[in-house]
């Protein structure tokens, strides 16, 4: 799947930040820390996203007890740009559930 023109433009505009990003990598995910999240977590991936991103979301969904996973059909890694209406609707629905109190857990479990 080709990236949208908007996503390509964003990537080009931010290319100058790549060296900084490579010099400051994110720490790896750890099951022990992920399992402590007991508040609602929304995990979103695209059906056509690169496998490494989908694998990350799948693993986090297994590790985080309150996680909700949504895969956007036909979307790739730039899904917030290419499928904005679907993503935004999903996010608004998730947040509205919190506002209505349908999901009251919002803390992080301590050790033990």
C-alpha positions as CSV (number, residue, x, y, z in Angstrom):
1,X,0.0,0.0,0.0
2,X,1.3,3.4,-0.9
3,X,1.5,6.1,1.8
4,X,-0.8,9.1,1.3
5,X,0.6,12.4,0.0
6,X,-0.1,14.0,3.4
7,X,1.9,11.2,5.2
8,X,4.7,11.5,2.7
9,X,4.9,15.3,3.2
10,X,4.9,14.8,7.0
11,X,7.7,12.3,6.8
12,X,9.8,14.6,4.6
13,X,9.1,17.5,6.9
14,X,10.3,15.5,9.9
15,X,13.2,13.7,8.2
16,X,15.7,16.1,9.9
17,X,14.7,14.6,13.3
18,X,15.6,11.0,12.4
19,X,19.2,11.2,13.6
20,X,18.0,12.4,17.0
21,X,15.4,9.6,17.2
22,X,18.1,7.0,16.4
23,X,20.4,8.4,19.0
24,X,17.6,8.3,21.7
25,X,15.7,5.0,21.2
26,X,12.7,4.1,23.2
27,X,13.2,1.5,25.9
28,X,11.9,-2.0,25.2
29,X,8.5,-3.0,26.4
30,X,8.5,-5.1,29.5
31,X,5.7,-7.4,30.5
32,X,6.1,-6.7,34.2
33,X,5.5,-2.9,33.6
34,X,2.8,-3.4,31.1
35,X,0.8,-5.7,33.4
36,X,0.7,-2.9,36.0
37,X,-1.5,-0.8,33.7
38,X,-5.0,-1.4,34.9
39,X,-6.7,1.6,33.4
40,X,-8.2,1.5,30.0
41,X,-5.7,1.5,27.2
42,X,-6.6,1.8,23.5
43,X,-4.3,0.0,21.1
44,X,-4.8,0.7,17.5
45,X,-3.0,-0.8,14.5
46,X,-3.6,-1.0,10.8
47,X,-4.3,-4.2,9.0
48,X,-1.6,-3.3,6.5
49,X,0.9,-1.9,9.0
50,X,4.4,-3.5,8.9
51,X,4.5,-6.7,10.9
52,X,6.7,-5.3,13.7
53,X,4.1,-2.7,14.6
54,X,1.3,-5.3,14.5
55,X,3.3,-7.7,16.6
56,X,4.0,-4.9,19.2
57,X,0.2,-4.2,19.5
58,X,-0.6,-7.9,19.7
59,X,1.9,-8.4,22.6
60,X,0.8,-5.3,24.5
61,X,-2.8,-6.4,24.1
62,X,-1.9,-9.7,25.8
63,X,0.1,-8.0,28.5
64,X,-2.2,-5.1,29.5
65,X,-5.3,-6.4,31.2
66,X,-7.6,-3.5,30.4
67,X,-6.4,-3.0,26.9
68,X,-8.8,-2.6,24.0
69,X,-7.3,-3.5,20.6
70,X,-8.7,-2.2,17.3
71,X,-7.3,-3.0,13.9
72,X,-8.4,-0.6,11.1
73,X,-9.1,-2.6,7.9
74,X,-7.1,-1.4,4.9
75,X,-4.9,1.0,7.0
76,X,-1.2,1.0,7.3
77,X,1.2,2.7,9.8
78,X,0.1,6.3,8.9
79,X,-3.5,5.5,9.8
80,X,-4.2,8.6,11.7
81,X,-3.7,10.5,8.5
82,X,-5.1,8.1,5.9
83,X,-8.1,6.8,8.0
84,X,-8.6,9.9,10.2
85,X,-12.4,9.7,10.4
86,X,-12.3,6.1,11.4
87,X,-9.5,6.6,13.9
88,X,-11.1,9.8,15.4
89,X,-14.5,8.1,15.7
90,X,-12.8,5.1,17.5
91,X,-10.9,7.5,19.8
92,X,-14.0,9.6,20.6
93,X,-16.0,6.5,21.4
94,X,-13.3,5.2,23.7
95,X,-13.1,8.6,25.5
96,X,-16.9,8.9,25.7
97,X,-17.0,5.5,27.5
98,X,-14.6,6.9,30.1
99,X,-16.7,10.1,30.5
100,X,-19.9,8.0,31.0
101,X,-18.1,6.0,33.6
102,X,-18.4,2.7,31.7
103,X,-14.7,2.1,32.4
104,X,-13.8,3.4,35.9
105,X,-10.3,1.9,36.2
106,X,-7.7,4.6,35.8
107,X,-4.8,3.7,38.1
108,X,-1.5,1.9,37.8
109,X,-1.0,-1.2,40.0
110,X,1.8,-1.0,42.5
111,X,4.4,-3.7,43.1
112,X,3.3,-7.1,44.2
